[in-house]
Amino acid sequence: MDTSAETHPHSDQQPVASTSSGPVRGRRQDHGVTAFLGVPFAAPPIGALRFQPPAPPAAWSGVRDATGFGPTAPQAPNPAEGLPLLPNRVAPGDDFLNLNVWTPDLEGDAPVMVFIHGGSFTSGSGSVSVYDGSRFARDGVVLVTINYRLGADGFFWTGDGVPNLGLLDQVAALEWVRDNIRAFGGDPARVTLFGESAGGMSVCALMAMPRATGLFHRAIAESGAGVSVISPESARKVATRLAEILGVAPTRDGIASVPVEALVTASTQVAGEAAKKPRRKLWGDVAKNLMIFEPVVDGDILPGRPEDLIAAGAAHNVELLIGTNADEARLFFVPSGAADTMPGLAANLFAWTFGARRPGTVGRYRRNRPGARKGDVTAAILTDGYYRMPALRLAAAHPHAHVYEFAWQSPAFGGRLGACHAIELPFVFDTLDDPAVAELTGGSAPADLATSVHDAWVRFATTGDPGWAPYTAESRTSMRFDVENRVTVDDRADERALWPKR
């Protein structure tokens, strides 16, 4: 991108905002919204800056064009099995540590929301069409979406160098917001950080990170909580296998000698091997979550497991909205056909793996779902063990938490997709009209539900109150979003009681 473009006169159609690196020119949209796209918040992490903490972007002369999305982080071109339903955007280029801003008024003082995308820490970007922030800006919020380093470049660690570079990228983006968002009409003292899946896991990690303290004031974690981290030993197991495949030393310098494309390809191979033989002896913590790249509990950048640190008081002054979807795991089982072929013992395996080891656990889930297929019972157990129970534990341990469950059933795949993983995103962003989500939603979804979900997110970012009572270990109050929304109290308590409290 030309960073010294000719300066254009300021106009309603070509608004200009100042940043610490230079001015940027955006584009006016409907409803008075202005978008600034592909704005760098850090220098390209290539060459000598590869595998280093993010550095400030170079200053530019003239007005930089910010009317089109920028490059995205290097990643495999094809998503994992079962995930083609989720739209993505992949664009090559070195300057991929960029962000996008939608604002209702450059002269305003609006609340700010910063979104971290999901994708198992290996895919995705802040420029996916579903994450269009214009509806948030229409409703009085400055909306920011960000990129961060993915895969090995963002999350592998051999024990030398600096770990968790992807998390540090997220911190750098939040620091950019703190330092620059006033020029876009946002209030840096009212920042809500939110994310989905790996983005939700990132939100919880940032809540526990000393380097992120004070950079956001409210947090929303969608389908990701505070347990998705790995130990240094597990990270080294992945790094060692990567090095074996690539024929280099299992060190940071060894891995850094490999072109990023080759590293992405080798990482895809390692992920396949871990999924095929999920043995703790081979992969450590990865054998449980089947994500070869996750935040590493290194003792410094991430001092401990986020759930434990938050329970001990980290981010006690950050208001939290956290929740899950009713049928998260169906995204991974139904489109692939696995829901109809997996053995009955799979339910027992998932229950045991995630801590529900009391006799009768699987039987209880089956009795609560009369007529359900084995695959659907297994999906319910995995949904609770991996997503719902960690979210409820975190909410119960936090002094200012609200909980939701998204339960609207997609008609896709004959209705079996249900309220699967990621289905809430077009409702949150109020982008149900995006053709990219038609296959996920079955081509028909209630617009009024999108309005109520989106409004709850806006209200929480604005006031800290999404519209229902807080969740505590005593009250266990949550909002269930569906065709008819309703407040629940300790919903499915008999199943919750089967899982460990910590």
Buried (B, 14 or more C-beta within 10 A) or exposed (E): BEBEBEEEEEEEEBBBBBBEBBBBBBBBBEEEBBBBBBBBBBBBBEEEBBBBBBBBBEEBEBBBBBBEBBBBBBBBEEBBEBBEBBBBBBBEBBBBBBBBBBBBBBEBEBBBBBBBBBBBBBBBBBBBBBBBBBBBBBBBBBBBBBBBBBBBBBBBBBBEBBBBBBBBBBBBBBBBBBEBBBBBBBBBEBBBBBBBBBBBBBBBBBBBBEBBBEBBBBBBBBBBBBBBBBBBEBBBBBBEBBBEBBEBEBBBEBBBEBEBEEBBBBBBEBBEBBBEEBEEEEBBBBBBBBBBBBBBBBEEBBBBBBBBBBBEEBBEEBBBBBBBBBBBBBBBBBBBEBBEEBEEEBBBBBBBBBBBEEEEBBEBBBEEEEEBEBBBBBBBBBBBBBBBBBBBBBBBBBBBBBBBBBBBBBBBBEEBBBBBBBBBBBBBBBBBEBEBBBBBBBEEBBEEBBBBBBBBBBBBBBEBBBBBBBBBEEEBBBBBBBEEBEEBEBBBEEBBEBBEEE
